[in-house]
């Protein structure tokens, strides 16, 4: 998640220096989207691990 942290820090830096409300709103939305995507990836990895290690599916 190193890339996520770097990207969020860069977005925050640009948000702090921006004077345009619309740009700030867009950048904050981008931060929210990145966080949501990271959470979805984490959940899907857990689901994949659970599916692969389910004894119920070993005979299929």
PDBQT receptor file of N, H, CA, C and O in Angstrom, charges set to zero:
ATOM      1  N   UNK A   1       0.812  -1.199   0.000  1.00  0.00    +0.000 N 
ATOM      2  CA  UNK A   1       0.000   0.000   0.000  1.00  0.00    +0.000 C 
ATOM      3  C   UNK A   1       0.858   1.268   0.000  1.00  0.00    +0.000 C 
ATOM      4  O   UNK A   1       0.362   2.368   0.245  1.00  0.00    +0.000 OA
ATOM      5  N   UNK A   2       2.115   1.101  -0.270  1.00  0.00    +0.000 N 
ATOM      6  H   UNK A   2       2.518   0.207  -0.469  1.00  0.00    +0.000 HD
ATOM      7  CA  UNK A   2       3.023   2.233  -0.325  1.00  0.00    +0.000 C 
ATOM      8  C   UNK A   2       2.556   3.282  -1.340  1.00  0.00    +0.000 C 
ATOM      9  O   UNK A   2       2.631   4.483  -1.085  1.00  0.00    +0.000 OA
ATOM     10  N   UNK A   3       2.078   2.812  -2.484  1.00  0.00    +0.000 N 
ATOM     11  H   UNK A   3       2.018   1.836  -2.692  1.00  0.00    +0.000 HD
ATOM     12  CA  UNK A   3       1.616   3.729  -3.525  1.00  0.00    +0.000 C 
ATOM     13  C   UNK A   3       0.404   4.522  -3.052  1.00  0.00    +0.000 C 
ATOM     14  O   UNK A   3       0.267   5.709  -3.349  1.00  0.00    +0.000 OA
ATOM     15  N   UNK A   4      -0.471   3.850  -2.315  1.00  0.00    +0.000 N 
ATOM     16  H   UNK A   4      -0.360   2.886  -2.075  1.00  0.00    +0.000 HD
ATOM     17  CA  UNK A   4      -1.670   4.526  -1.807  1.00  0.00    +0.000 C 
ATOM     18  C   UNK A   4      -1.268   5.676  -0.890  1.00  0.00    +0.000 C 
ATOM     19  O   UNK A   4      -1.783   6.788  -1.009  1.00  0.00    +0.000 OA
ATOM     20  N   UNK A   5      -0.344   5.397   0.024  1.00  0.00    +0.000 N 
ATOM     21  H   UNK A   5       0.074   4.494   0.121  1.00  0.00    +0.000 HD
ATOM     22  CA  UNK A   5       0.072   6.432   0.973  1.00  0.00    +0.000 C 
ATOM     23  C   UNK A   5       0.709   7.616   0.247  1.00  0.00    +0.000 C 
ATOM     24  O   UNK A   5       0.432   8.772   0.566  1.00  0.00    +0.000 OA
ATOM     25  N   UNK A   6       1.557   7.318  -0.723  1.00  0.00    +0.000 N 
ATOM     26  H   UNK A   6       1.782   6.379  -0.982  1.00  0.00    +0.000 HD
ATOM     27  CA  UNK A   6       2.204   8.392  -1.482  1.00  0.00    +0.000 C 
ATOM     28  C   UNK A   6       1.161   9.225  -2.217  1.00  0.00    +0.000 C 
ATOM     29  O   UNK A   6       1.195  10.455  -2.180  1.00  0.00    +0.000 OA
ATOM     30  N   UNK A   7       0.242   8.547  -2.881  1.00  0.00    +0.000 N 
ATOM     31  H   UNK A   7       0.215   7.548  -2.912  1.00  0.00    +0.000 HD
ATOM     32  CA  UNK A   7      -0.781   9.247  -3.655  1.00  0.00    +0.000 C 
ATOM     33  C   UNK A   7      -1.661  10.113  -2.757  1.00  0.00    +0.000 C 
ATOM     34  O   UNK A   7      -1.975  11.251  -3.106  1.00  0.00    +0.000 OA
ATOM     35  N   UNK A   8      -2.057   9.582  -1.609  1.00  0.00    +0.000 N 
ATOM     36  H   UNK A   8      -1.802   8.658  -1.325  1.00  0.00    +0.000 HD
ATOM     37  CA  UNK A   8      -2.892  10.361  -0.694  1.00  0.00    +0.000 C 
ATOM     38  C   UNK A   8      -2.142  11.578  -0.159  1.00  0.00    +0.000 C 
ATOM     39  O   UNK A   8      -2.727  12.651  -0.004  1.00  0.00    +0.000 OA
ATOM     40  N   UNK A   9      -0.856  11.416   0.122  1.00  0.00    +0.000 N 
ATOM     41  H   UNK A   9      -0.381  10.545  -0.004  1.00  0.00    +0.000 HD
ATOM     42  CA  UNK A   9      -0.056  12.555   0.586  1.00  0.00    +0.000 C 
ATOM     43  C   UNK A   9       0.061  13.628  -0.500  1.00  0.00    +0.000 C 
ATOM     44  O   UNK A   9      -0.041  14.821  -0.214  1.00  0.00    +0.000 OA
ATOM     45  N   UNK A  10       0.271  13.204  -1.727  1.00  0.00    +0.000 N 
ATOM     46  H   UNK A  10       0.354  12.235  -1.960  1.00  0.00    +0.000 HD
ATOM     47  CA  UNK A  10       0.361  14.160  -2.832  1.00  0.00    +0.000 C 
ATOM     48  C   UNK A  10      -0.970  14.881  -3.047  1.00  0.00    +0.000 C 
ATOM     49  O   UNK A  10      -1.000  16.093  -3.262  1.00  0.00    +0.000 OA
ATOM     50  N   UNK A  11      -2.061  14.130  -2.989  1.00  0.00    +0.000 N 
ATOM     51  H   UNK A  11      -2.036  13.146  -2.815  1.00  0.00    +0.000 HD
ATOM     52  CA  UNK A  11      -3.372  14.767  -3.138  1.00  0.00    +0.000 C 
ATOM     53  C   UNK A  11      -3.610  15.783  -2.024  1.00  0.00    +0.000 C 
ATOM     54  O   UNK A  11      -4.113  16.879  -2.272  1.00  0.00    +0.000 OA
ATOM     55  N   UNK A  12      -3.251  15.419  -0.809  1.00  0.00    +0.000 N 
ATOM     56  H   UNK A  12      -2.842  14.529  -0.607  1.00  0.00    +0.000 HD
ATOM     57  CA  UNK A  12      -3.435  16.328   0.325  1.00  0.00    +0.000 C 
ATOM     58  C   UNK A  12      -2.581  17.585   0.151  1.00  0.00    +0.000 C 
ATOM     59  O   UNK A  12      -3.022  18.689   0.468  1.00  0.00    +0.000 OA
ATOM     60  N   UNK A  13      -1.369  17.412  -0.350  1.00  0.00    +0.000 N 
ATOM     61  H   UNK A  13      -1.011  16.515  -0.607  1.00  0.00    +0.000 HD
ATOM     62  CA  UNK A  13      -0.486  18.559  -0.580  1.00  0.00    +0.000 C 
ATOM     63  C   UNK A  13      -1.112  19.518  -1.602  1.00  0.00    +0.000 C 
ATOM     64  O   UNK A  13      -1.099  20.734  -1.407  1.00  0.00    +0.000 OA
ATOM     65  N   UNK A  14      -1.652  18.970  -2.678  1.00  0.00    +0.000 N 
ATOM     66  H   UNK A  14      -1.662  17.982  -2.837  1.00  0.00    +0.000 HD
ATOM     67  CA  UNK A  14      -2.271  19.807  -3.709  1.00  0.00    +0.000 C 
ATOM     68  C   UNK A  14      -3.543  20.468  -3.172  1.00  0.00    +0.000 C 
ATOM     69  O   UNK A  14      -3.828  21.624  -3.482  1.00  0.00    +0.000 OA
ATOM     70  N   UNK A  15      -4.299  19.728  -2.368  1.00  0.00    +0.000 N 
ATOM     71  H   UNK A  15      -4.068  18.788  -2.116  1.00  0.00    +0.000 HD
ATOM     72  CA  UNK A  15      -5.517  20.300  -1.773  1.00  0.00    +0.000 C 
ATOM     73  C   UNK A  15      -5.160  21.513  -0.917  1.00  0.00    +0.000 C 
ATOM     74  O   UNK A  15      -5.833  22.542  -0.975  1.00  0.00    +0.000 OA
ATOM     75  N   UNK A  16      -4.100  21.385  -0.125  1.00  0.00    +0.000 N 
ATOM     76  H   UNK A  16      -3.553  20.549  -0.077  1.00  0.00    +0.000 HD
ATOM     77  CA  UNK A  16      -3.700  22.479   0.766  1.00  0.00    +0.000 C 
ATOM     78  C   UNK A  16      -3.240  23.722   0.000  1.00  0.00    +0.000 C 
ATOM     79  O   UNK A  16      -3.433  24.845   0.463  1.00  0.00    +0.000 OA
ATOM     80  N   UNK A  17      -2.636  23.520  -1.162  1.00  0.00    +0.000 N 
ATOM     81  H   UNK A  17      -2.478  22.607  -1.538  1.00  0.00    +0.000 HD
ATOM     82  CA  UNK A  17      -2.131  24.673  -1.917  1.00  0.00    +0.000 C 
ATOM     83  C   UNK A  17      -3.160  25.246  -2.889  1.00  0.00    +0.000 C 
ATOM     84  O   UNK A  17      -2.990  26.359  -3.387  1.00  0.00    +0.000 OA
ATOM     85  N   UNK A  18      -4.202  24.510  -3.152  1.00  0.00    +0.000 N 
ATOM     86  H   UNK A  18      -4.340  23.607  -2.747  1.00  0.00    +0.000 HD
ATOM     87  CA  UNK A  18      -5.206  24.959  -4.119  1.00  0.00    +0.000 C 
ATOM     88  C   UNK A  18      -6.087  26.050  -3.520  1.00  0.00    +0.000 C 
ATOM     89  O   UNK A  18      -6.399  26.039  -2.329  1.00  0.00    +0.000 OA
ATOM     90  N   UNK A  19      -6.479  26.989  -4.372  1.00  0.00    +0.000 N 
ATOM     91  H   UNK A  19      -6.226  26.998  -5.340  1.00  0.00    +0.000 HD
ATOM     92  CA  UNK A  19      -7.396  28.050  -3.954  1.00  0.00    +0.000 C 
ATOM     93  C   UNK A  19      -8.766  27.885  -4.607  1.00  0.00    +0.000 C 
ATOM     94  O   UNK A  19      -9.704  28.619  -4.293  1.00  0.00    +0.000 OA
ATOM     95  N   UNK A  20      -8.874  26.925  -5.509  1.00  0.00    +0.000 N 
ATOM     96  H   UNK A  20      -8.112  26.329  -5.764  1.00  0.00    +0.000 HD
ATOM     97  CA  UNK A  20     -10.108  26.719  -6.264  1.00  0.00    +0.000 C 
ATOM     98  C   UNK A  20     -10.988  25.685  -5.559  1.00  0.00    +0.000 C 
ATOM     99  O   UNK A  20     -10.573  24.546  -5.348  1.00  0.00    +0.000 OA
ATOM    100  N   UNK A  21     -12.197  26.090  -5.202  1.00  0.00    +0.000 N 
ATOM    101  H   UNK A  21     -12.534  27.015  -5.374  1.00  0.00    +0.000 HD
ATOM    102  CA  UNK A  21     -13.111  25.206  -4.477  1.00  0.00    +0.000 C 
ATOM    103  C   UNK A  21     -13.425  23.942  -5.270  1.00  0.00    +0.000 C 
ATOM    104  O   UNK A  21     -13.436  22.846  -4.710  1.00  0.00    +0.000 OA
ATOM    105  N   UNK A  22     -13.680  24.086  -6.572  1.00  0.00    +0.000 N 
ATOM    106  H   UNK A  22     -13.671  24.976  -7.027  1.00  0.00    +0.000 HD
ATOM    107  CA  UNK A  22     -14.031  22.923  -7.392  1.00  0.00    +0.000 C 
ATOM    108  C   UNK A  22     -12.877  21.932  -7.466  1.00  0.00    +0.000 C 
ATOM    109  O   UNK A  22     -13.087  20.720  -7.412  1.00  0.00    +0.000 OA
ATOM    110  N   UNK A  23     -11.672  22.442  -7.588  1.00  0.00    +0.000 N 
ATOM    111  H   UNK A  23     -11.500  23.427  -7.632  1.00  0.00    +0.000 HD
ATOM    112  CA  UNK A  23     -10.503  21.562  -7.635  1.00  0.00    +0.000 C 
ATOM    113  C   UNK A  23     -10.336  20.828  -6.301  1.00  0.00    +0.000 C 
ATOM    114  O   UNK A  23     -10.058  19.629  -6.282  1.00  0.00    +0.000 OA
ATOM    115  N   UNK A  24     -10.503  21.539  -5.201  1.00  0.00    +0.000 N 
ATOM    116  H   UNK A  24     -10.729  22.513  -5.217  1.00  0.00    +0.000 HD
ATOM    117  CA  UNK A  24     -10.399  20.905  -3.886  1.00  0.00    +0.000 C 
ATOM    118  C   UNK A  24     -11.452  19.813  -3.719  1.00  0.00    +0.000 C 
ATOM    119  O   UNK A  24     -11.160  18.733  -3.205  1.00  0.00    +0.000 OA
ATOM    120  N   UNK A  25     -12.669  20.099  -4.152  1.00  0.00    +0.000 N 
ATOM    121  H   UNK A  25     -12.906  20.977  -4.570  1.00  0.00    +0.000 HD
ATOM    122  CA  UNK A  25     -13.746  19.111  -4.045  1.00  0.00    +0.000 C 
ATOM    123  C   UNK A  25     -13.425  17.872  -4.876  1.00  0.00    +0.000 C 
ATOM    124  O   UNK A  25     -13.652  16.748  -4.429  1.00  0.00    +0.000 OA
ATOM    125  N   UNK A  26     -12.903  18.072  -6.071  1.00  0.00    +0.000 N 
ATOM    126  H   UNK A  26     -12.718  18.986  -6.434  1.00  0.00    +0.000 HD
ATOM    127  CA  UNK A  26     -12.539  16.950  -6.935  1.00  0.00    +0.000 C 
ATOM    128  C   UNK A  26     -11.420  16.122  -6.310  1.00  0.00    +0.000 C 
ATOM    129  O   UNK A  26     -11.481  14.893  -6.314  1.00  0.00    +0.000 OA
ATOM    130  N   UNK A  27     -10.415  16.780  -5.780  1.00  0.00    +0.000 N 
ATOM    131  H   UNK A  27     -10.365  17.778  -5.777  1.00  0.00    +0.000 HD
ATOM    132  CA  UNK A  27      -9.292  16.065  -5.172  1.00  0.00    +0.000 C 
ATOM    133  C   UNK A  27      -9.723  15.299  -3.921  1.00  0.00    +0.000 C 
ATOM    134  O   UNK A  27      -9.261  14.182  -3.686  1.00  0.00    +0.000 OA
ATOM    135  N   UNK A  28     -10.600  15.891  -3.125  1.00  0.00    +0.000 N 
ATOM    136  H   UNK A  28     -10.975  16.798  -3.316  1.00  0.00    +0.000 HD
ATOM    137  CA  UNK A  28     -11.105  15.186  -1.941  1.00  0.00    +0.000 C 
ATOM    138  C   UNK A  28     -11.928  13.968  -2.352  1.00  0.00    +0.000 C 
ATOM    139  O   UNK A  28     -11.860  12.922  -1.707  1.00  0.00    +0.000 OA
ATOM    140  N   UNK A  29     -12.692  14.102  -3.411  1.00  0.00    +0.000 N 
ATOM    141  H   UNK A  29     -12.747  14.952  -3.935  1.00  0.00    +0.000 HD
ATOM    142  CA  UNK A  29     -13.452  12.958  -3.921  1.00  0.00    +0.000 C 
ATOM    143  C   UNK A  29     -12.513  11.873  -4.428  1.00  0.00    +0.000 C 
ATOM    144  O   UNK A  29     -12.778  10.685  -4.244  1.00  0.00    +0.000 OA
ATOM    145  N   UNK A  30     -11.428  12.272  -5.060  1.00  0.00    +0.000 N 
ATOM    146  H   UNK A  30     -11.214  13.237  -5.210  1.00  0.00    +0.000 HD
ATOM    147  CA  UNK A  30     -10.434  11.302  -5.532  1.00  0.00    +0.000 C 
ATOM    148  C   UNK A  30      -9.828  10.549  -4.350  1.00  0.00    +0.000 C 
ATOM    149  O   UNK A  30      -9.615   9.339  -4.431  1.00  0.00    +0.000 OA
ATOM    150  N   UNK A  31      -9.549  11.252  -3.260  1.00  0.00    +0.000 N 
ATOM    151  H   UNK A  31      -9.722  12.235  -3.194  1.00  0.00    +0.000 HD
ATOM    152  CA  UNK A  31      -9.026  10.587  -2.057  1.00  0.00    +0.000 C 
ATOM    153  C   UNK A  31     -10.019   9.562  -1.524  1.00  0.00    +0.000 C 
ATOM    154  O   UNK A  31      -9.638   8.446  -1.170  1.00  0.00    +0.000 OA
ATOM    155  N   UNK A  32     -11.286   9.942  -1.469  1.00  0.00    +0.000 N 
ATOM    156  H   UNK A  32     -11.595  10.848  -1.757  1.00  0.00    +0.000 HD
ATOM    157  CA  UNK A  32     -12.323   9.019  -0.997  1.00  0.00    +0.000 C 
ATOM    158  C   UNK A  32     -12.413   7.790  -1.898  1.00  0.00    +0.000 C 
ATOM    159  O   UNK A  32     -12.546   6.665  -1.416  1.00  0.00    +0.000 OA
ATOM    160  N   UNK A  33     -12.339   8.014  -3.197  1.00  0.00    +0.000 N 
ATOM    161  H   UNK A  33     -12.231   8.927  -3.588  1.00  0.00    +0.000 HD
ATOM    162  CA  UNK A  33     -12.403   6.910  -4.156  1.00  0.00    +0.000 C 
ATOM    163  C   UNK A  33     -11.217   5.959  -3.988  1.00  0.00    +0.000 C 
ATOM    164  O   UNK A  33     -11.390   4.740  -4.028  1.00  0.00    +0.000 OA
ATOM    165  N   UNK A  34     -10.041   6.497  -3.806  1.00  0.00    +0.000 N 
ATOM    166  H   UNK A  34      -9.901   7.487  -3.773  1.00  0.00    +0.000 HD
ATOM    167  CA  UNK A  34      -8.848   5.664  -3.607  1.00  0.00    +0.000 C 
ATOM    168  C   UNK A  34      -9.004   4.817  -2.354  1.00  0.00    +0.000 C 
ATOM    169  O   UNK A  34      -8.727   3.618  -2.374  1.00  0.00    +0.000 OA
ATOM    170  N   UNK A  35      -9.441   5.431  -1.272  1.00  0.00    +0.000 N 
ATOM    171  H   UNK A  35      -9.666   6.405  -1.256  1.00  0.00    +0.000 HD
ATOM    172  CA  UNK A  35      -9.631   4.675  -0.029  1.00  0.00    +0.000 C 
ATOM    173  C   UNK A  35     -10.672   3.575  -0.200  1.00  0.00    +0.000 C 
ATOM    174  O   UNK A  35     -10.492   2.471   0.314  1.00  0.00    +0.000 OA
ATOM    175  N   UNK A  36     -11.741   3.858  -0.904  1.00  0.00    +0.000 N 
ATOM    176  H   UNK A  36     -11.887   4.755  -1.321  1.00  0.00    +0.000 HD
ATOM    177  CA  UNK A  36     -12.789   2.857  -1.139  1.00  0.00    +0.000 C 
ATOM    178  C   UNK A  36     -12.259   1.706  -1.992  1.00  0.00    +0.000 C 
ATOM    179  O   UNK A  36     -12.558   0.543  -1.720  1.00  0.00    +0.000 OA
ATOM    180  N   UNK A  37     -11.484   2.019  -3.008  1.00  0.00    +0.000 N 
ATOM    181  H   UNK A  37     -11.241   2.964  -3.230  1.00  0.00    +0.000 HD
ATOM    182  CA  UNK A  37     -10.933   0.974  -3.875  1.00  0.00    +0.000 C 
ATOM    183  C   UNK A  37      -9.950   0.089  -3.112  1.00  0.00    +0.000 C 
ATOM    184  O   UNK A  37      -9.932  -1.126  -3.310  1.00  0.00    +0.000 OA
ATOM    185  N   UNK A  38      -9.143   0.677  -2.255  1.00  0.00    +0.000 N 
ATOM    186  H   UNK A  38      -9.158   1.663  -2.094  1.00  0.00    +0.000 HD
ATOM    187  CA  UNK A  38      -8.207  -0.105  -1.445  1.00  0.00    +0.000 C 
ATOM    188  C   UNK A  38      -8.982  -1.051  -0.527  1.00  0.00    +0.000 C 
ATOM    189  O   UNK A  38      -8.596  -2.207  -0.356  1.00  0.00    +0.000 OA
ATOM    190  N   UNK A  39     -10.060  -0.565   0.055  1.00  0.00    +0.000 N 
ATOM    191  H   UNK A  39     -10.374   0.375  -0.084  1.00  0.00    +0.000 HD
ATOM    192  CA  UNK A  39     -10.887  -1.411   0.923  1.00  0.00    +0.000 C 
ATOM    193  C   UNK A  39     -11.519  -2.552   0.131  1.00  0.00    +0.000 C 
ATOM    194  O   UNK A  39     -11.561  -3.685   0.610  1.00  0.00    +0.000 OA
ATOM    195  N   UNK A  40     -12.004  -2.271  -1.061  1.00  0.00    +0.000 N 
ATOM    196  H   UNK A  40     -11.970  -1.351  -1.451  1.00  0.00    +0.000 HD
ATOM    197  CA  UNK A  40     -12.603  -3.321  -1.898  1.00  0.00    +0.000 C 
ATOM    198  C   UNK A  40     -11.569  -4.368  -2.291  1.00  0.00    +0.000 C 
ATOM    199  O   UNK A  40     -11.867  -5.562  -2.297  1.00  0.00    +0.000 OA
ATOM    200  N   UNK A  41     -10.367  -3.935  -2.617  1.00  0.00    +0.000 N 
ATOM    201  H   UNK A  41     -10.125  -2.965  -2.612  1.00  0.00    +0.000 HD
ATOM    202  CA  UNK A  41      -9.297  -4.882  -2.958  1.00  0.00    +0.000 C 
ATOM    203  C   UNK A  41      -9.012  -5.787  -1.768  1.00  0.00    +0.000 C 
ATOM    204  O   UNK A  41      -8.875  -7.000  -1.927  1.00  0.00    +0.000 OA
ATOM    205  N   UNK A  42      -8.921  -5.199  -0.565  1.00  0.00    +0.000 N 
ATOM    206  H   UNK A  42      -9.032  -4.214  -0.436  1.00  0.00    +0.000 HD
ATOM    207  CA  UNK A  42      -8.659  -5.983   0.646  1.00  0.00    +0.000 C 
ATOM    208  C   UNK A  42      -9.763  -7.018   0.876  1.00  0.00    +0.000 C 
ATOM    209  O   UNK A  42      -9.486  -8.168   1.217  1.00  0.00    +0.000 OA
ATOM    210  N   UNK A  43     -11.008  -6.599   0.688  1.00  0.00    +0.000 N 
ATOM    211  H   UNK A  43     -11.234  -5.664   0.412  1.00  0.00    +0.000 HD
ATOM    212  CA  UNK A  43     -12.127  -7.519   0.874  1.00  0.00    +0.000 C 
ATOM    213  C   UNK A  43     -12.110  -8.645  -0.155  1.00  0.00    +0.000 C 
ATOM    214  O   UNK A  43     -12.366  -9.800   0.186  1.00  0.00    +0.000 OA
ATOM    215  N   UNK A  44     -11.813  -8.322  -1.397  1.00  0.00    +0.000 N 
ATOM    216  H   UNK A  44     -11.604  -7.385  -1.674  1.00  0.00    +0.000 HD
ATOM    217  CA  UNK A  44     -11.783  -9.348  -2.448  1.00  0.00    +0.000 C 
ATOM    218  C   UNK A  44     -10.630 -10.326  -2.238  1.00  0.00    +0.000 C 
ATOM    219  O   UNK A  44     -10.770 -11.514  -2.527  1.00  0.00    +0.000 OA
ATOM    220  N   UNK A  45      -9.497  -9.842  -1.738  1.00  0.00    +0.000 N 
ATOM    221  H   UNK A  45      -9.384  -8.877  -1.503  1.00  0.00    +0.000 HD
ATOM    222  CA  UNK A  45      -8.387 -10.744  -1.434  1.00  0.00    +0.000 C 
ATOM    223  C   UNK A  45      -8.795 -11.726  -0.340  1.00  0.00    +0.000 C 
ATOM    224  O   UNK A  45      -8.478 -12.913  -0.413  1.00  0.00    +0.000 OA
ATOM    225  N   UNK A  46      -9.498 -11.227   0.670  1.00  0.00    +0.000 N 
ATOM    226  H   UNK A  46      -9.756 -10.263   0.730  1.00  0.00    +0.000 HD
ATOM    227  CA  UNK A  46      -9.976 -12.100   1.735  1.00  0.00    +0.000 C 
ATOM    228  C   UNK A  46     -10.979 -13.113   1.226  1.00  0.00    +0.000 C 
ATOM    229  O   UNK A  46     -10.952 -14.274   1.632  1.00  0.00    +0.000 OA
ATOM    230  N   UNK A  47     -11.864 -12.686   0.342  1.00  0.00    +0.000 N 
ATOM    231  H   UNK A  47     -11.886 -11.743   0.012  1.00  0.00    +0.000 HD
ATOM    232  CA  UNK A  47     -12.848 -13.604  -0.234  1.00  0.00    +0.000 C 
ATOM    233  C   UNK A  47     -12.163 -14.672  -1.077  1.00  0.00    +0.000 C 
ATOM    234  O   UNK A  47     -12.540 -15.843  -1.025  1.00  0.00    +0.000 OA
ATOM    235  N   UNK A  48     -11.172 -14.280  -1.841  1.00  0.00    +0.000 N 
ATOM    236  H   UNK A  48     -10.865 -13.329  -1.882  1.00  0.00    +0.000 HD
ATOM    237  CA  UNK A  48     -10.432 -15.230  -2.668  1.00  0.00    +0.000 C 
ATOM    238  C   UNK A  48      -9.706 -16.246  -1.798  1.00  0.00    +0.000 C 
ATOM    239  O   UNK A  48      -9.743 -17.444  -2.081  1.00  0.00    +0.000 OA
ATOM    240  N   UNK A  49      -9.045 -15.779  -0.743  1.00  0.00    +0.000 N 
ATOM    241  H   UNK A  49      -9.015 -14.806  -0.514  1.00  0.00    +0.000 HD
ATOM    242  CA  UNK A  49      -8.367 -16.697   0.171  1.00  0.00    +0.000 C 
ATOM    243  C   UNK A  49      -9.356 -17.674   0.793  1.00  0.00    +0.000 C 
ATOM    244  O   UNK A  49      -9.080 -18.870   0.886  1.00  0.00    +0.000 OA
ATOM    245  N   UNK A  50     -10.501 -17.165   1.215  1.00  0.00    +0.000 N 
ATOM    246  H   UNK A  50     -10.726 -16.194   1.140  1.00  0.00    +0.000 HD
ATOM    247  CA  UNK A  50     -11.511 -18.028   1.817  1.00  0.00    +0.000 C 
ATOM    248  C   UNK A  50     -12.045 -19.058   0.847  1.00  0.00    +0.000 C 
ATOM    249  O   UNK A  50     -12.286 -20.204   1.227  1.00  0.00    +0.000 OA
ATOM    250  N   UNK A  51     -12.232 -18.668  -0.391  1.00  0.00    +0.000 N 
ATOM    251  H   UNK A  51     -12.036 -17.737  -0.700  1.00  0.00    +0.000 HD
ATOM    252  CA  UNK A  51     -12.740 -19.590  -1.407  1.00  0.00    +0.000 C 
ATOM    253  C   UNK A  51     -11.713 -20.663  -1.736  1.00  0.00    +0.000 C 
ATOM    254  O   UNK A  51     -12.058 -21.838  -1.865  1.00  0.00    +0.000 OA
ATOM    255  N   UNK A  52     -10.462 -20.265  -1.870  1.00  0.00    +0.000 N 
ATOM    256  H   UNK A  52     -10.182 -19.311  -1.765  1.00  0.00    +0.000 HD
ATOM    257  CA  UNK A  52      -9.412 -21.227  -2.224  1.00  0.00    +0.000 C 
ATOM    258  C   UNK A  52      -9.173 -22.254  -1.120  1.00  0.00    +0.000 C 
ATOM    259  O   UNK A  52      -8.828 -23.402  -1.401  1.00  0.00    +0.000 OA
ATOM    260  N   UNK A  53      -9.356 -21.847   0.125  1.00  0.00    +0.000 N 
ATOM    261  H   UNK A  53      -9.636 -20.914   0.354  1.00  0.00    +0.000 HD
ATOM    262  CA  UNK A  53      -9.076 -22.751   1.235  1.00  0.00    +0.000 C 
ATOM    263  C   UNK A  53     -10.321 -23.415   1.818  1.00  0.00    +0.000 C 
ATOM    264  O   UNK A  53     -10.258 -24.006   2.897  1.00  0.00    +0.000 OA
ATOM    265  N   UNK A  54     -11.425 -23.326   1.131  1.00  0.00    +0.000 N 
ATOM    266  H   UNK A  54     -11.476 -22.847   0.254  1.00  0.00    +0.000 HD
ATOM    267  CA  UNK A  54     -12.652 -23.943   1.613  1.00  0.00    +0.000 C 
ATOM    268  C   UNK A  54     -12.643 -25.442   1.300  1.00  0.00    +0.000 C 
ATOM    269  O   UNK A  54     -12.626 -25.813   0.126  1.00  0.00    +0.000 OA
ATOM    270  N   UNK A  55     -12.652 -26.312   2.313  1.00  0.00    +0.000 N 
ATOM    271  H   UNK A  55     -12.665 -26.011   3.267  1.00  0.00    +0.000 HD
ATOM    272  CA  UNK A  55     -12.656 -27.765   2.066  1.00  0.00    +0.000 C 
ATOM    273  C   UNK A  55     -13.852 -28.216   1.233  1.00  0.00    +0.000 C 
ATOM    274  O   UNK A  55     -13.775 -29.231   0.540  1.00  0.00    +0.000 OA
ATOM    275  N   UNK A  56     -14.934 -27.486   1.292  1.00  0.00    +0.000 N 
ATOM    276  H   UNK A  56     -14.997 -26.662   1.854  1.00  0.00    +0.000 HD
ATOM    277  CA  UNK A  56     -16.129 -27.820   0.531  1.00  0.00    +0.000 C 
ATOM    278  C   UNK A  56     -15.832 -27.827  -0.972  1.00  0.00    +0.000 C 
ATOM    279  O   UNK A  56     -16.439 -28.597  -1.716  1.00  0.00    +0.000 OA
ATOM    280  N   UNK A  57     -14.918 -26.990  -1.416  1.00  0.00    +0.000 N 
ATOM    281  H   UNK A  57     -14.425 -26.364  -0.812  1.00  0.00    +0.000 HD
ATOM    282  CA  UNK A  57     -14.626 -26.868  -2.841  1.00  0.00    +0.000 C 
ATOM    283  C   UNK A  57     -13.419 -27.687  -3.301  1.00  0.00    +0.000 C 
ATOM    284  O   UNK A  57     -13.067 -27.634  -4.480  1.00  0.00    +0.000 OA
ATOM    285  N   UNK A  58     -12.781 -28.433  -2.415  1.00  0.00    +0.000 N 
ATOM    286  H   UNK A  58     -13.066 -28.476  -1.458  1.00  0.00    +0.000 HD
ATOM    287  CA  UNK A  58     -11.562 -29.150  -2.780  1.00  0.00    +0.000 C 
ATOM    288  C   UNK A  58     -11.826 -30.290  -3.759  1.00  0.00    +0.000 C 
ATOM    289  O   UNK A  58     -10.943 -30.623  -4.549  1.00  0.00    +0.000 OA
ATOM    290  N   UNK A  59     -12.987 -30.885  -3.736  1.00  0.00    +0.000 N 
ATOM    291  H   UNK A  59     -13.705 -30.615  -3.094  1.00  0.00    +0.000 HD
ATOM    292  CA  UNK A  59     -13.287 -32.019  -4.610  1.00  0.00    +0.000 C 
ATOM    293  C   UNK A  59     -13.822 -31.590  -5.967  1.00  0.00    +0.000 C 
ATOM    294  O   UNK A  59     -14.058 -32.434  -6.831  1.00  0.00    +0.000 OA
ATOM    295  N   UNK A  60     -14.011 -30.323  -6.163  1.00  0.00    +0.000 N 
ATOM    296  H   UNK A  60     -13.819 -29.637  -5.461  1.00  0.00    +0.000 HD
ATOM    297  CA  UNK A  60     -14.585 -29.840  -7.430  1.00  0.00    +0.000 C 
ATOM    298  C   UNK A  60     -13.516 -29.556  -8.449  1.00  0.00    +0.000 C 
ATOM    299  O   UNK A  60     -13.823 -29.144  -9.567  1.00  0.00    +0.000 OA
TER     300      UNK A  60
